[in-house]
Amino acid sequence: MRKMEWTKRRTLEVCRDLWQWLADNPDKGKWKWPEWEYNGGEISRCRADCPVCQHDIYDCDSCLLWGKGGELEREELERVEPPCLQKNSPYFAWNYDKDITVRREVALEIVAACNRALAKLKK
């Protein structure tokens, strides 16, 4: 299988598709996404099953979504730990809340952030 190039556009598209699937399947985990190569899909494994982590190689300040200027950047987030893992982030809510309504809502928030970031790339 051909290795995927993690451009900004491709990263955001894969991230959006992953989170849309998670919104449609709120009882599933990221690792269950059928598009992952290890599940028979075509998307190669990436760090933490997260396309933006793969793109930024854990450089959280450069994260396409939560980093400086990213669509999900929060002023109140401390830079002590990755911003996506802090309690007021949508990812934290999705990861730790087992209520499927909450999981669906925050997954859609991440989808919307990916779409906004993609729209900025088109300009």
C-alpha positions in Angstrom: 0.0 0.0 0.0 1.2 3.5 -0.9 2.2 5.7 2.1 -0.1 8.6 2.5 1.3 12.2 2.4 0.0 14.1 5.4 -0.5 17.5 3.8 -2.5 20.1 5.7 -5.5 19.6 3.4 -5.4 15.8 3.5 -4.9 15.8 7.2 -8.0 17.9 7.8 -10.0 15.9 5.3 -9.1 12.6 7.0 -9.7 14.2 10.5 -13.1 15.5 9.3 -14.1 12.1 7.9 -13.0 10.3 11.0 -15.0 12.6 13.3 -18.1 12.5 11.1 -18.0 8.7 11.3 -17.6 9.1 15.1 -20.6 11.5 15.2 -22.6 8.9 13.2 -21.3 6.1 15.5 -21.0 7.7 18.9 -20.7 4.4 20.7 -17.5 3.5 18.8 -13.9 4.5 19.5 -11.5 6.1 17.0 -9.7 2.8 16.5 -12.9 1.2 15.1 -13.1 3.6 12.1 -13.3 1.3 9.0 -11.0 3.5 7.0 -7.9 2.7 9.1 -5.6 0.3 7.2 -5.6 -2.1 10.1 -9.4 -2.3 9.7 -9.2 -3.0 6.0 -9.3 0.7 4.9 -6.7 2.8 3.1 -5.6 5.3 5.8 -2.3 4.3 7.3 -2.0 4.2 11.1 -1.2 7.5 12.7 -0.2 8.6 16.1 -2.9 8.3 18.7 -5.3 7.5 15.8 -5.3 11.2 15.2 -4.6 12.8 11.8 -3.6 16.1 13.3 -1.2 14.4 15.7 0.3 12.6 12.8 0.7 15.8 10.8 2.3 17.8 13.6 4.2 14.9 15.2 3.0 15.9 18.7 4.0 19.5 18.3 0.9 20.7 20.0 1.6 24.4 19.5 1.5 23.7 15.7 -1.7 21.6 15.9 -4.0 22.3 13.0 -7.0 22.4 15.3 -5.9 23.2 18.8 -2.6 25.0 18.3 -1.9 28.7 18.0 -4.5 30.1 15.6 -6.3 26.7 15.2 -10.1 26.5 15.0 -10.4 24.9 18.5 -7.7 27.0 20.2 -8.9 28.1 23.7 -7.3 31.0 25.5 -8.0 29.4 28.8 -6.0 26.2 28.0 -2.8 25.9 29.8 0.2 24.7 27.8 1.2 22.2 30.5 -0.3 19.3 28.6 -1.7 18.8 25.1 -4.6 21.2 24.6 -6.9 18.4 23.3 -6.4 16.5 26.5 -7.5 19.3 28.8 -10.9 19.1 30.5 -12.7 21.9 28.5 -11.7 20.6 25.1 -14.2 18.8 22.8 -11.9 15.8 22.5 -11.7 15.4 26.3 -15.5 15.5 26.4 -15.8 12.9 23.6 -13.1 10.6 25.2 -14.4 10.6 28.7 -18.2 11.1 28.5 -20.0 7.9 27.7 -23.3 9.7 26.9 -23.8 9.2 23.2 -25.6 12.5 22.8 -22.6 14.4 24.2 -20.2 12.3 22.1 -22.1 13.1 19.0 -22.3 16.8 19.7 -18.6 17.2 20.4 -17.7 15.0 17.4 -19.7 17.4 15.2 -17.9 20.4 16.8 -14.6 18.8 15.6 -16.1 18.2 12.2 -17.1 21.9 12.0 -13.7 23.0 13.1 -12.1 20.8 10.3 -14.5 22.4 7.8 -13.6 25.9 8.9 -9.9 25.1 8.7 -10.4 23.6 5.2 -12.3 26.7 4.0 -9.4 28.9 5.2 -7.0 26.8 3.1 -9.0 27.5 0.0 -8.6 31.3 0.4 
